[in-house]
Every structure is written in structure tokens, then in C-alpha cells.
Amino acid sequence: MAGSRCVVLISGGLDSATTLAIARSQHEHCHALSIDYGQRHRVELEAAARVAHRLGAIEHRTVRIDLGQFGGSALTDPAIAVPETPTTGIPITYVPARNTVFLALALGWAEVLRTGDIYVGINAVDYSGYPDCRPAFITAFEQLAATATQAGVEGTLHFRVHAPLLTRTKADIIRTGLTLGVDYAETISCYQADTTGRACGRCDSCRLRRQGFLDAGVPDPTRYRS
């Protein structure tokens, strides 16, 4: 195993569930971290708790912050509609600085736990075009971690941000997760899932998820509203 423990960011979605399964195959103790950031699809946090338990995380914590105070995204501002047709450029579902904030929280916990291994389920292939889902972002954050932490400056820890899904297609992600025991019926990816977890089937996240199951040649267990 790469190390005895690690911190894994989990949202409750397909990608983060697969990432936790991968981390669990490489580390004895996985500390799962979810962020309640004021997202409209907060039902995903219930899915995160289920996924963390099923995949054997040693503990699961949810940190509450409110990025909705700033707005600027369809995921945090109820006045902005979630697009239901493909768009060009960076979509309005991008949440400003979200992954930077998330990784900063994971970094803080990792330093306390005395581990340099942080896992995140970002993807730069089948994704919506968010700037904080690119390899350059991961590299830059690792440099920040080495500069901005006591453990990094003193050289007691080498922080590495593991993004095992970064260059994988959604179909490949799904196949990998199935081999590692992920139950995708327990995950929620929809940007506007209802309170029971049913997906809209029309948002960008739903389209990418549905196509992934089609390409993987396996049944889609997602519960759709229609």
C-alpha cells in the first residue's frame, strides 16, 4: 500500500465514489471528506455518507461552508437556472474556486493526520470544461501545498494530490468502479436532483453520466424523474 492513510474528497457522485474505491485499494485507512457548500443538490451529501460507509472509509466528515454567499453559479444561486442543453465555453454550473477551497480543506486535514496523500475525483476528459479540473491545476496546488504548510516547509511530508480519474473516459471510470465494488445506484450526479435523489436526466452531469453507462455497455442504475 502507498501509505497507511489518506484523505479522499467525496461528493456522492459517480467520480468521487470511484476515487474512494481506488484509494481504498491502495491505503489501509481512508478518511472521507465531503463539503456542504450551499449547493442546490445537497441530497448528494446523503449519497456521500452511504458511499463512504459502503466502501469502508474509516471515518467520514462533512464540513459546512457557504459559497452561496458569493453566488456566480447555477449550483449555488437559485436565481440562475441549470442549463439543460449543451453550452460552449465554461458553463454557468462552474462554482468559482470550488476545487481550490475543497483541496485546501483536505490539505488541512491531511496535515493534521500526518499524511501527504490526498485524493480527488476530478476528470479532464468527460467533463464540463471547468478550469479547476485540469492537470495544470493539480500541479499548481501541489506546489502551493509544499509552500503553504508547516509540514511542507519543514520537509516532514510530501503532499501529493492523486487524481486517478484525470485522463479516463466516463466509461472507463465506470468499468473500474464496478471491479472495485462501487454500487452506482447509491451515487447521485445530477445538478438538480430532487429531495429523493431522482435525477433530472437533462443537465450536463446527467448527460455525461448516462453516456458513460452506454459506452461502458452496462445498465444505468440511475433513478430519473422521467
C-alpha positions as CSV (number, residue, x, y, z in Angstrom):
1,M,0.0,0.0,0.0
2,A,1.2,3.5,-0.8
3,G,0.7,4.7,2.8
4,S,-1.3,3.8,5.8
5,R,-3.8,6.6,5.5
6,C,-5.1,9.2,3.1
7,V,-7.8,11.9,2.7
8,V,-10.4,11.5,0.0
9,L,-12.8,14.2,-1.2
10,I,-16.2,12.7,-1.9
11,S,-19.3,14.4,-3.2
12,G,-21.7,11.5,-3.5
13,G,-21.3,11.4,-7.3
14,L,-20.0,8.7,-9.6
15,D,-16.5,10.0,-10.0
16,S,-15.8,10.6,-6.3
17,A,-17.2,7.2,-5.4
18,T,-14.8,5.5,-7.9
19,T,-11.9,7.6,-6.5
20,L,-12.7,6.4,-2.9
21,A,-12.7,2.8,-4.1
22,I,-9.4,3.3,-5.8
23,A,-7.9,5.0,-2.7
24,R,-9.3,2.2,-0.5
25,S,-7.4,-0.4,-2.7
26,Q,-4.2,1.5,-2.0
27,H,-4.4,2.6,1.6
28,E,-5.4,0.9,4.8
29,H,-7.3,3.9,6.2
30,C,-9.3,6.3,4.1
31,H,-10.6,9.5,5.7
32,A,-13.5,10.7,3.6
33,L,-14.3,14.4,3.4
34,S,-17.5,16.0,2.0
35,I,-18.3,19.7,1.7
36,D,-21.7,21.2,2.2
37,Y,-21.1,24.4,0.3
38,G,-24.6,25.6,-0.2
39,Q,-25.2,23.6,-3.4
40,R,-28.7,23.2,-4.6
41,H,-28.3,19.5,-5.0
42,R,-27.5,18.9,-1.3
43,V,-29.1,15.4,-1.5
44,E,-25.7,14.3,-2.9
45,L,-24.4,14.6,0.7
46,E,-26.7,11.8,1.8
47,A,-25.2,9.7,-1.1
48,A,-21.7,10.6,0.1
49,A,-22.4,9.2,3.5
50,R,-23.8,6.0,2.0
51,V,-20.8,5.6,-0.3
52,A,-18.2,6.3,2.5
53,H,-19.8,3.6,4.6
54,R,-20.1,1.0,1.9
55,L,-16.6,1.5,0.6
56,G,-15.0,1.2,4.0
57,A,-13.9,4.7,4.9
58,I,-12.5,4.7,8.4
59,E,-14.4,8.0,9.0
60,H,-16.5,10.5,7.1
61,R,-16.7,14.2,7.9
62,T,-18.8,16.9,6.3
63,V,-17.6,20.5,6.5
64,R,-20.1,23.3,6.2
65,I,-19.1,26.4,4.2
66,D,-21.4,28.7,2.2
67,L,-20.1,29.5,-1.2
68,G,-23.7,30.6,-2.0
69,Q,-22.9,33.9,-0.2
70,F,-20.9,34.8,-3.3
71,G,-23.2,33.3,-5.9
72,G,-22.0,33.3,-9.5
73,S,-23.0,29.7,-10.2
74,A,-26.2,27.9,-11.1
75,L,-25.2,25.4,-8.4
76,T,-25.3,27.9,-5.6
77,D,-27.6,30.7,-6.7
78,P,-31.3,29.5,-7.1
79,A,-32.0,32.5,-9.3
80,I,-29.7,31.0,-12.0
81,A,-31.2,28.1,-14.0
82,V,-29.2,24.9,-14.5
83,P,-28.6,24.6,-18.3
84,E,-30.4,21.6,-19.8
85,T,-28.8,21.8,-23.3
86,P,-25.1,21.8,-24.2
87,T,-23.3,25.1,-23.9
88,T,-20.0,26.4,-25.2
89,G,-17.2,27.7,-23.0
90,I,-17.1,27.4,-19.2
91,P,-20.7,26.7,-18.1
92,I,-22.6,28.6,-15.5
93,T,-22.5,25.5,-13.3
94,Y,-18.8,26.3,-12.6
95,V,-18.5,27.3,-9.0
96,P,-15.8,29.9,-8.6
97,A,-12.7,28.5,-6.8
98,R,-14.6,25.4,-5.6
99,N,-11.9,22.8,-6.0
100,T,-9.3,25.2,-4.7
101,V,-11.3,25.6,-1.5
102,F,-12.1,21.9,-1.3
103,L,-8.5,20.8,-1.7
104,A,-7.4,23.5,0.9
105,L,-9.7,21.9,3.5
106,A,-8.5,18.4,2.6
107,L,-4.9,19.6,2.8
108,G,-5.5,21.0,6.3
109,W,-6.9,17.7,7.5
110,A,-4.1,15.7,5.8
111,E,-1.5,17.8,7.6
112,V,-3.2,17.1,10.9
113,L,-3.4,13.4,10.1
114,R,0.3,13.4,9.1
115,T,-0.4,12.1,5.6
116,G,0.7,13.6,2.3
117,D,-1.9,11.7,0.2
118,I,-5.0,13.5,-0.9
119,Y,-7.4,12.0,-3.5
120,V,-9.9,14.0,-5.6
121,G,-12.2,12.7,-8.4
122,I,-11.7,15.4,-11.0
123,N,-11.7,14.5,-14.7
124,A,-10.4,16.3,-17.7
125,V,-11.8,14.1,-20.4
126,D,-15.6,13.6,-20.0
127,Y,-16.2,16.8,-18.0
128,S,-17.9,20.2,-18.3
129,G,-14.8,22.2,-19.0
130,Y,-14.2,23.6,-15.5
131,P,-10.7,25.2,-15.2
132,D,-10.1,23.5,-11.8
133,C,-10.4,20.1,-13.4
134,R,-7.2,20.3,-15.4
135,P,-3.7,18.7,-14.8
136,A,-2.2,22.2,-14.5
137,F,-4.5,22.9,-11.5
138,I,-3.3,19.7,-9.7
139,T,0.4,20.6,-10.3
140,A,-0.1,24.2,-9.1
141,F,-1.9,23.0,-6.0
142,E,0.8,20.6,-5.1
143,Q,3.3,23.5,-5.3
144,L,1.1,25.5,-3.1
145,A,0.9,22.7,-0.5
146,A,4.6,22.4,-0.4
147,T,4.9,26.2,0.2
148,A,2.0,26.9,2.5
149,T,2.2,24.2,5.1
150,Q,4.5,23.6,8.1
151,A,5.0,20.0,7.0
152,G,5.9,21.1,3.5
153,V,8.3,23.8,4.6
154,E,10.0,21.5,7.2
155,G,10.1,18.6,4.7
156,T,8.3,16.2,7.0
157,L,5.6,15.5,4.4
158,H,5.5,15.5,0.6
159,F,1.9,16.3,-0.4
160,R,0.6,14.7,-3.5
161,V,-2.8,15.3,-5.0
162,H,-3.9,12.0,-6.5
163,A,-6.4,12.4,-9.4
164,P,-6.7,8.8,-10.6
165,L,-9.6,9.7,-13.0
166,L,-8.0,12.7,-14.6
167,T,-7.4,11.3,-18.0
168,R,-10.0,8.5,-18.1
169,T,-13.3,8.4,-20.0
170,K,-16.5,8.1,-18.1
171,A,-17.0,4.5,-19.4
172,D,-13.5,3.5,-18.2
173,I,-14.3,5.1,-14.8
174,I,-17.5,3.1,-14.5
175,R,-15.8,-0.2,-15.5
176,T,-13.0,0.4,-12.9
177,G,-15.5,1.2,-10.2
178,L,-17.5,-1.9,-10.9
179,T,-14.5,-4.1,-10.5
180,L,-13.8,-2.4,-7.1
181,G,-17.3,-2.9,-5.8
182,V,-18.9,0.5,-6.3
183,D,-22.7,0.4,-6.3
184,Y,-23.5,3.3,-8.7
185,A,-27.2,3.1,-7.7
186,E,-26.2,4.8,-4.4
187,T,-24.5,7.7,-6.2
188,I,-26.1,11.0,-7.3
189,S,-24.5,13.1,-10.0
190,C,-27.4,15.3,-11.1
191,Y,-27.1,19.1,-10.6
192,Q,-30.7,19.4,-9.7
193,A,-31.7,16.1,-8.2
194,D,-35.0,16.2,-6.2
195,T,-35.1,15.5,-2.5
196,T,-35.5,11.8,-3.0
197,G,-32.4,11.7,-5.2
198,R,-34.1,11.3,-8.6
199,A,-32.1,12.8,-11.4
200,C,-33.4,15.3,-14.0
201,G,-31.8,13.4,-16.9
202,R,-31.2,16.7,-18.8
203,C,-28.3,18.6,-17.1
204,D,-24.8,18.3,-18.3
205,S,-23.8,16.0,-15.4
206,C,-26.7,13.7,-16.2
207,R,-25.8,13.6,-19.9
208,L,-22.2,12.7,-19.2
209,R,-23.2,10.0,-16.7
210,R,-25.9,8.4,-19.0
211,Q,-23.5,8.3,-21.9
212,G,-20.8,6.8,-19.7
213,F,-23.0,3.8,-18.9
214,L,-24.0,3.4,-22.6
215,D,-20.4,3.5,-23.7
216,A,-19.4,1.0,-20.9
217,G,-22.1,-1.3,-22.1
218,V,-23.6,-1.8,-18.6
219,P,-27.1,-0.9,-17.3
220,D,-27.6,2.6,-15.9
221,P,-28.9,2.3,-12.3
222,T,-29.8,6.0,-12.1
223,R,-33.3,6.9,-10.9
224,Y,-34.6,9.6,-13.3
225,R,-37.7,11.7,-12.7
226,S,-38.8,10.9,-16.2
